[in-house]
Amino acid sequence: MPNEISLRSKKRICIAFDEFQEISRINPFILHWMRSTFQRHREISYKFLGSKQSLMEDIFTSVTSPFYKFATKMNLSVISREELHLFIKQNFIKNGLLINDQTTNVILDRSECQPHYTQYFASVVFDLIIAGYN
């Protein structure tokens, strides 16, 4: 279906699979089907994301895997505490709100600088400030 949509619209498409390493646990045959289908798609890019590095590497580097050498590996680095601190402050300022360093540090401590939880906790604080809590 993505290939047909791409051809009809004459536009490139990008499809992302998060936690891709779980696909082989669901049904190992799916990997064979996906590879044979995906390799025929010319105007579609695929992103394969996963948090379990060893399983992801096995899918793409094992000579017995249908996805052997199908993708280019890209490691993402950790976002530093300083970058996250700046991100929070800038986004509060952009929305006309101030957040003090102590509150920002509590957010980062509680989230352990994990981006998803950092953004979630910051949004909760944002909503509390909007509601009048200081």
HUQUIFEN-V959481 format. One record per run of one state. SS is the DSSP state (h for helix, s for strand, l for the rest). FROM is the first residue (numbers start at 1). LEN is the number of residues. If there is no record, write none. Layout:
BEGIN
ss: [SS/SS]
from: [FROM/FROM]
len: [LEN/LEN]
END
This chain:
BEGIN
ss: [l/h/l/s/l/h/l/h/l/s/l/h/l/h/l/h/l/h/l]
from: [1/2/10/13/18/20/27/28/39/44/49/53/62/81/95/101/112/115/131]
len: [1/8/3/5/2/7/1/11/5/5/4/9/19/14/6/11/3/16/4]
END
